[in-house]
């Protein structure tokens, strides 16, 4: 994986076998401080941020809809503020990352009526073919959460969105096999 660090005429491309390794090297090359992340969660567990980031009106952090989630977040999650947005930092079990994310979103929606719409991905144009539990999966999850929220804002049903995915992908029901890096 390659990541460019810096802007303008002073840029440098660094390589790493994983997104995290490339990111550390890019930050180090740019002279930026970098805190190494916590060790990866155990097999079958996934660590992710989940943020309430609506496309139109951003509710204030003290919005009453967040109060119950702050006091009693879903198991494996802790409430956190992400700049102007309310969110959760989660470590949850699931067969794949998207399964774990979907479960937390479903719990929050059914118990609190709140749609979580963001995984905190800043640069959605980046890509990493690292399988169903890596950085690429987080980017796909980001797009799917945004589509679910924004599509329904426009009047599309979940069934409409699923039909679009089926048709646009050629109706494939099985995933391509991706080899981890």
Kinemage of the C-alpha trace (Angstrom):
@kinemage 1
@onewidth
@group {chain A} dominant
@subgroup {mainchain}
@vectorlist {calphas} color= white
{ca unk a 1} P 0.000 0.000 0.000
{ca unk a 2} L 1.244 3.489 -0.784
{ca unk a 3} L 0.257 6.745 0.894
{ca unk a 4} L 1.409 10.224 0.003
{ca unk a 5} L 2.377 12.548 2.812
{ca unk a 6} L 2.606 16.292 2.526
{ca unk a 7} L 1.066 18.797 0.182
{ca unk a 8} L 2.095 20.763 -2.840
{ca unk a 9} L 5.635 20.393 -4.125
{ca unk a 10} L 6.866 18.711 -0.931
{ca unk a 11} L 5.252 15.316 -1.034
{ca unk a 12} L 6.639 11.875 -0.433
{ca unk a 13} L 5.164 8.461 -1.144
{ca unk a 14} L 5.791 5.754 1.415
{ca unk a 15} L 4.954 2.075 1.313
{ca unk a 16} L 3.808 -0.386 3.931
{ca unk a 17} L 2.265 -3.845 3.889
{ca unk a 18} L -0.835 -2.560 5.743
{ca unk a 19} L -2.678 0.731 5.827
{ca unk a 20} L -1.600 1.303 9.427
{ca unk a 21} L 2.076 0.682 8.646
{ca unk a 22} L 1.956 3.018 5.631
{ca unk a 23} L 0.192 5.679 7.706
{ca unk a 24} L 2.842 5.516 10.444
{ca unk a 25} L 5.604 5.842 7.851
{ca unk a 26} L 3.833 8.749 6.111
{ca unk a 27} L 3.415 10.631 9.387
{ca unk a 28} L 7.022 9.964 10.363
{ca unk a 29} L 8.229 11.133 6.925
{ca unk a 30} L 6.247 14.367 7.355
{ca unk a 31} L 7.692 14.864 10.839
{ca unk a 32} L 4.279 14.519 12.473
{ca unk a 33} L 3.817 12.941 15.886
{ca unk a 34} L 2.030 9.646 15.728
{ca unk a 35} L 0.472 7.602 18.491
{ca unk a 36} L 0.547 3.926 17.737
{ca unk a 37} L -2.894 2.355 17.999
{ca unk a 38} L -3.894 -0.233 20.550
{ca unk a 39} L -3.073 -3.826 19.596
{ca unk a 40} L -5.657 -5.393 17.299
{ca unk a 41} L -8.731 -6.921 18.909
{ca unk a 42} L -8.893 -10.708 19.282
{ca unk a 43} L -10.019 -12.808 16.295
{ca unk a 44} L -13.724 -12.396 15.624
{ca unk a 45} L -13.795 -8.925 17.218
{ca unk a 46} L -13.747 -5.571 15.432
{ca unk a 47} L -12.791 -2.062 16.555
{ca unk a 48} L -14.523 0.897 14.908
{ca unk a 49} L -15.873 4.408 15.424
{ca unk a 50} L -19.554 5.016 14.752
{ca unk a 51} L -20.717 8.611 14.361
{ca unk a 52} L -24.043 10.407 14.036
{ca unk a 53} L -23.281 12.714 11.117
{ca unk a 54} L -26.474 13.735 9.315
{ca unk a 55} L -26.082 15.391 5.901
{ca unk a 56} L -28.158 18.462 6.712
{ca unk a 57} L -28.503 19.707 10.292
{ca unk a 58} L -25.825 18.666 12.759
{ca unk a 59} L -27.362 18.445 16.233
{ca unk a 60} L -25.364 19.976 19.089
{ca unk a 61} L -23.365 17.605 21.269
{ca unk a 62} L -25.754 18.226 24.175
{ca unk a 63} L -28.786 17.190 22.081
{ca unk a 64} L -31.183 15.230 24.341
{ca unk a 65} L -31.249 12.334 21.838
{ca unk a 66} L -27.660 11.520 22.827
{ca unk a 67} L -28.225 11.564 26.614
{ca unk a 68} L -29.338 7.933 26.992
{ca unk a 69} L -26.527 6.724 24.709
{ca unk a 70} L -23.954 8.619 26.765
{ca unk a 71} L -25.220 7.016 29.973
{ca unk a 72} L -25.825 3.538 28.584
{ca unk a 73} L -24.083 2.887 25.255
{ca unk a 74} L -24.366 -0.505 23.547
{ca unk a 75} L -22.189 -3.220 25.047
{ca unk a 76} L -18.573 -2.853 23.930
{ca unk a 77} L -18.980 0.840 23.064
{ca unk a 78} L -18.169 4.106 24.834
{ca unk a 79} L -19.604 7.512 23.975
{ca unk a 80} L -17.172 9.965 22.387
{ca unk a 81} L -17.246 13.353 20.717
{ca unk a 82} L -15.731 13.583 17.242
{ca unk a 83} L -15.287 17.305 16.766
{ca unk a 84} L -18.830 18.662 16.422
{ca unk a 85} L -20.340 15.171 16.115
{ca unk a 86} L -21.548 12.641 18.674
{ca unk a 87} L -20.316 9.095 18.280
{ca unk a 88} L -19.179 5.855 19.832
{ca unk a 89} L -15.897 4.000 19.969
{ca unk a 90} L -16.754 0.320 19.741
{ca unk a 91} L -15.107 -3.070 20.014
{ca unk a 92} L -17.646 -5.721 19.122
{ca unk a 93} L -17.793 -9.346 17.988
{ca unk a 94} L -19.004 -10.361 14.555
{ca unk a 95} L -18.139 -12.702 11.705
{ca unk a 96} L -17.006 -9.655 9.674
{ca unk a 97} L -16.590 -5.938 10.339
{ca unk a 98} L -19.820 -4.957 8.577
{ca unk a 99} L -21.755 -7.520 10.644
{ca unk a 100} L -20.489 -5.948 13.876
{ca unk a 101} L -21.243 -2.406 12.644
{ca unk a 102} L -24.736 -3.359 11.446
{ca unk a 103} L -25.574 -4.946 14.806
{ca unk a 104} L -24.630 -1.798 16.748
{ca unk a 105} L -26.538 0.414 14.269
{ca unk a 106} L -29.628 -1.800 14.611
{ca unk a 107} L -29.458 -1.693 18.426
{ca unk a 108} L -29.160 2.102 18.467
{ca unk a 109} L -31.940 2.572 15.940
{ca unk a 110} L -34.380 0.257 17.754
{ca unk a 111} L -33.567 1.422 21.297
{ca unk a 112} L -32.934 5.138 20.687
{ca unk a 113} L -34.446 5.938 17.270
{ca unk a 114} L -31.129 7.339 16.087
{ca unk a 115} L -29.511 6.570 12.717
{ca unk a 116} L -25.725 6.271 12.915
{ca unk a 117} L -24.355 7.375 9.554
{ca unk a 118} L -20.579 7.456 9.628
{ca unk a 119} L -17.531 5.328 10.432
{ca unk a 120} L -15.246 8.358 10.601
{ca unk a 121} L -13.565 7.777 7.248
{ca unk a 122} L -12.020 11.085 6.169
{ca unk a 123} L -10.551 10.129 2.802
{ca unk a 124} L -13.117 7.885 1.180
{ca unk a 125} L -11.232 7.881 -2.116
{ca unk a 126} L -8.391 5.889 -0.557
{ca unk a 127} L -8.526 2.154 -1.051
{ca unk a 128} L -7.010 -0.982 0.378
{ca unk a 129} L -7.925 -4.501 -0.765
{ca unk a 130} L -7.269 -6.001 2.648
{ca unk a 131} L -10.318 -8.231 3.019
{ca unk a 132} L -13.641 -8.045 4.831
{ca unk a 133} L -12.240 -6.836 8.148
{ca unk a 134} L -9.697 -4.186 7.151
{ca unk a 135} L -9.465 -0.585 6.027
{ca unk a 136} L -11.225 -1.316 2.731
{ca unk a 137} L -14.172 -2.791 4.658
{ca unk a 138} L -14.384 0.392 6.746
{ca unk a 139} L -14.539 2.476 3.562
{ca unk a 140} L -17.287 0.240 2.120
{ca unk a 141} L -19.145 0.484 5.443
{ca unk a 142} L -18.875 4.276 5.311
{ca unk a 143} L -20.435 4.370 1.847
{ca unk a 144} L -23.213 1.962 2.849
{ca unk a 145} L -24.122 3.922 5.997
{ca unk a 146} L -24.213 7.153 4.008
{ca unk a 147} L -26.331 5.534 1.276
{ca unk a 148} L -28.778 4.103 3.818
{ca unk a 149} L -29.248 7.486 5.480
{ca unk a 150} L -29.227 9.736 2.435
{ca unk a 151} L -31.171 7.354 0.205
{ca unk a 152} L -34.090 7.263 2.627
{ca unk a 153} L -33.930 11.090 2.877
{ca unk a 154} L -34.599 11.144 -0.877
{ca unk a 155} L -37.443 8.636 -0.667
{ca unk a 156} L -35.650 5.408 -1.572
{ca unk a 157} L -36.529 2.349 0.486
{ca unk a 158} L -33.937 -0.089 1.756
{ca unk a 159} L -35.300 -2.522 -0.844
{ca unk a 160} L -34.647 0.090 -3.574
{ca unk a 161} L -31.030 0.414 -2.444
{ca unk a 162} L -30.531 -3.356 -2.298
{ca unk a 163} L -32.076 -3.703 -5.773
{ca unk a 164} L -29.701 -1.005 -7.050
{ca unk a 165} L -26.686 -2.850 -5.619
{ca unk a 166} L -27.838 -6.159 -7.102
{ca unk a 167} L -28.500 -4.705 -10.539
{ca unk a 168} L -25.414 -2.480 -10.738
{ca unk a 169} L -23.119 -5.294 -9.616
{ca unk a 170} L -24.498 -7.686 -12.196
{ca unk a 171} L -26.693 -9.490 -9.708
{ca unk a 172} L -23.721 -11.257 -8.163
{ca unk a 173} L -24.722 -13.034 -4.981
{ca unk a 174} L -21.270 -14.213 -4.022
{ca unk a 175} L -18.280 -12.046 -3.235
{ca unk a 176} L -15.009 -12.120 -5.097
{ca unk a 177} L -12.300 -13.729 -3.037
{ca unk a 178} L -9.804 -11.181 -1.770
{ca unk a 179} L -6.421 -12.314 -0.594
{ca unk a 180} L -5.142 -10.456 2.465
{ca unk a 181} L -1.933 -8.474 1.886
